[in-house]
Amino acid sequence: MSVPATPRPLVVKIGGAALATTDTSLEDIATLHREGIPLVVVHGGGAVISQWMQRSGSMPRFVRGLRVTDPPTLEVVVAVLAGLVNKHLVATLQAKGVKAMGLSGADGLLLQAQQADPELGLVGKVVAVDPTPIHTALSHGYLPVVAPVGIAIGEGGACQGSLLNINGDTAAGALARALHARLLVFLTDVEGVLDGAKRLLPRLLPQQARALVESGVAGGGMIPKIEACLDALATTRKTVIADGRRPHTLLDIVQGKPLGTVIG
């Protein structure tokens, strides 16, 4: 079945802060959806995962800003991301009048992944994207809300029938690239990319962004955000990392106001 062509969408990555009642990210997303702008939302939920792990007596571990995922942790990741967090966001958006549809990267072979690094365990790197589920949802007026859980693919491209944890920022960058997004926005809990003196860098060329990662000035959770922006720039017109705690950051970015850090 052929899928109708859809306009280049806006891809928005939201973190756990979007679940807070004081955050306006979901309100902004609903406003843009009502205005007819095609959007794809990718969400994280790392804080919620850590909370559930701690309840079971497990301590989260991270390497280079990525969660180390053993089999018991993967069970929590899938349950929390594809279940609790995803459906909470879908329900909240639908209460705001949005036709939201929850998906995970495992659905329809959306995010096909292979194990990234034995040190990280069951964490996947995206090796292929099938955007058909996204195009189908958008063509019928739905707003896809994607949980970053991937389907494991073998070297020959065959589905292995197992799941992998994918960093939400990495997933957003891969989707933006596959969808030829007109804009990729990361709404996070910092002002943007900072220099060594903790000053905001309003714009970075790709080589400057890479240098910040290589030098260690950008670290922790900023590393996958920068790397995702660089990945998306193969087809995406503009990428932005900005503070989602600021009221109506997303609307202001779409309207062209200079906020956060533009990479590209």
C-alpha positions in Angstrom: 0.0 0.0 0.0 1.4 3.4 -1.0 1.6 6.0 1.7 0.5 9.6 0.8 3.4 12.1 0.7 3.4 14.4 3.8 5.0 17.8 4.3 8.4 18.0 6.0 7.5 17.7 9.7 8.7 19.4 12.8 10.4 16.9 15.1 10.4 17.7 18.8 12.3 15.8 21.5 10.9 16.4 24.9 12.3 15.2 28.2 10.7 14.3 31.6 10.2 18.0 32.3 7.3 18.0 29.8 5.4 15.8 32.3 5.5 18.7 34.9 2.4 20.8 35.1 4.4 24.0 34.8 5.9 23.1 31.5 4.2 24.5 28.4 5.8 22.2 25.8 2.7 20.0 25.4 0.5 23.1 25.2 2.8 24.5 22.5 2.7 21.2 20.6 -1.1 21.2 20.7 -1.2 24.8 19.4 1.0 24.0 16.5 -1.0 20.9 15.7 -4.2 22.9 15.6 -2.5 25.3 13.2 -2.0 22.4 10.8 1.8 22.1 11.3 2.8 18.4 11.0 4.7 17.3 14.1 6.4 14.2 15.4 7.2 14.0 19.2 10.0 11.9 20.5 10.1 11.6 24.3 12.5 10.5 26.9 11.8 9.5 30.5 15.1 8.7 32.0 14.3 10.2 35.4 11.1 8.0 35.6 13.2 4.9 34.6 15.7 5.7 37.3 12.9 6.0 39.9 11.5 2.6 39.0 14.9 1.0 39.1 15.6 2.4 42.5 12.3 1.1 43.8 13.5 -2.4 42.8 16.9 -1.8 44.5 18.9 -1.2 41.3 21.2 1.8 40.8 21.3 3.3 37.3 24.7 3.5 35.6 25.7 5.8 32.7 28.7 5.8 30.3 29.2 8.8 28.1 25.8 10.1 28.9 24.1 6.8 27.9 22.3 4.4 30.3 23.9 1.0 30.7 21.1 -1.5 30.0 21.2 -5.1 31.3 18.2 -7.5 30.7 16.3 -6.5 33.9 16.9 -2.8 33.1 15.6 -3.3 29.6 12.3 -4.6 31.0 11.9 -1.4 33.1 12.9 0.8 30.1 10.3 -0.8 27.8 7.6 -0.8 30.4 8.2 2.8 31.4 8.9 4.4 28.0 6.6 2.5 25.7 4.0 2.1 28.4 3.7 4.6 31.3 5.3 7.7 29.8 4.1 7.2 26.3 0.5 6.7 27.1 0.5 9.5 29.7 1.7 11.9 27.0 -0.8 10.6 24.5 -3.6 11.0 27.0 -2.5 14.5 28.0 -2.3 15.6 24.3 -5.7 14.2 23.5 -7.1 16.1 26.4 -5.8 19.2 24.6 -7.7 18.3 21.4 -4.8 16.6 19.6 -5.2 13.3 17.7 -2.2 11.7 19.3 -1.0 8.2 18.4 1.6 6.5 20.6 4.3 4.4 18.9 7.6 2.9 19.8 10.5 2.4 17.6 9.7 -1.3 17.5 6.4 -0.7 15.8 6.4 -1.2 12.1 10.2 -1.6 12.1 10.4 2.2 12.7 13.7 2.2 14.5 16.0 -0.7 13.5 19.0 -1.0 15.7 22.1 -3.1 16.5 23.9 -3.3 19.8 26.0 -0.1 20.1 28.7 -1.1 22.5 29.2 -4.1 24.8 30.0 -1.7 27.6 26.5 -0.3 27.4 24.7 -3.6 27.3 21.3 -3.7 25.5 21.6 -0.2 24.0 21.1 0.1 20.3 22.5 2.3 17.6 20.0 3.1 14.9 21.1 1.5 11.6 17.9 2.0 9.6 14.6 3.8 9.8 11.4 2.9 8.2 9.3 6.1 8.3 6.2 4.4 6.9 4.3 4.4 10.3 5.0 8.1 10.8 4.0 9.1 7.2 0.8 7.0 7.6 -0.1 8.7 10.9 0.6 12.2 9.6 -1.3 11.6 6.4 -4.4 10.8 8.5 -4.1 13.8 10.8 -2.5 12.1 13.8 0.4 13.4 15.8 2.9 10.5 16.4 4.4 10.3 19.9 7.4 8.0 19.7 9.0 6.1 22.6 12.8 5.4 21.9 12.7 1.6 22.0 14.2 -0.1 18.9 13.8 -3.5 17.3 17.0 -5.5 17.0 18.2 -6.2 13.5 20.9 -8.7 12.5 23.8 -8.0 10.2 21.7 -9.3 7.2 18.8 -7.0 8.1 16.6 -9.8 9.5 14.5 -8.9 12.6 15.8 -10.8 15.6 12.6 -10.5 17.6 14.2 -8.6 20.5 14.3 -5.0 21.8 17.0 -2.5 22.4 17.1 0.7 24.5 17.8 3.7 22.3 18.8 7.1 23.7 15.8 9.4 23.1 18.1 12.1 21.6 19.7 9.6 19.2 16.2 8.4 18.2 15.0 12.0 17.5 18.0 12.7 15.3 17.6 9.5 13.3 13.9 10.2 12.8 14.5 13.8 11.8 17.1 12.6 9.2 14.8 9.9 7.8 11.8 12.3 7.6 13.8 15.2 6.1 12.4 17.3 8.9 12.2 21.0 8.4 13.2 21.6 12.0 14.5 19.5 14.9 14.1 20.9 18.4 15.4 19.5 21.6 13.5 20.9 24.6 15.7 20.2 27.6 16.5 21.5 31.1 19.4 23.8 30.3 19.6 27.0 28.3 21.4 25.4 25.4 25.0 24.5 24.7 27.4 26.2 27.0 31.1 27.1 26.6 33.8 26.4 29.2 32.8 29.5 31.1 29.1 28.3 31.2 28.0 31.0 28.7 25.4 30.2 26.1 26.6 29.6 22.6 23.8 30.9 20.4 25.1 29.3 17.2 27.5 26.5 16.3 28.8 25.3 13.0 29.0 21.5 12.8 32.8 21.5 13.2 32.5 23.7 16.2 29.9 21.4 17.8 32.1 18.4 17.2 35.1 20.2 18.8 33.1 20.9 22.0 32.3 17.1 22.3 35.9 16.1 21.5 37.4 18.6 23.9 35.1 17.5 26.8 33.5 21.0 27.1 30.2 19.4 26.2 29.6 16.4 28.3 27.0 14.1 29.8 23.5 14.3 28.3 24.6 17.1 26.0 26.8 14.7 24.0 23.9 12.7 22.4 21.9 15.9 21.7 24.8 17.4 19.8 25.5 14.2 17.9 21.8 13.8 17.0 21.8 17.4 15.6 24.8 16.6 13.5 23.2 13.4 12.2 19.9 15.1 11.4 21.7 17.9 9.5 22.2 15.5 6.6 18.6 16.3 5.5 17.2 18.6 8.1 17.2 22.4 7.6 17.7 23.5 11.2 18.4 22.0 14.6 18.0 23.8 18.0 18.8 22.8 21.6 16.8 25.0 24.0 15.3 25.3 27.5 11.9 23.7 27.6 11.2 25.0 31.1 10.9 28.6 29.7 7.3 29.3 28.8 6.4 28.8 25.1 10.0 28.1 24.0 8.8 25.9 21.2 6.3 28.5 19.8 9.0 31.1 19.9 11.5 28.9 18.1 9.0 28.1 15.4 8.3 31.8 15.0 12.0 32.4 14.4 13.0 34.0 17.8 16.7 33.4 18.7 16.6 31.0 21.6 19.0 28.3 22.8 21.7 27.0 20.5 21.3 26.6 16.8 23.6 23.9 15.3 24.0 24.0 11.5 
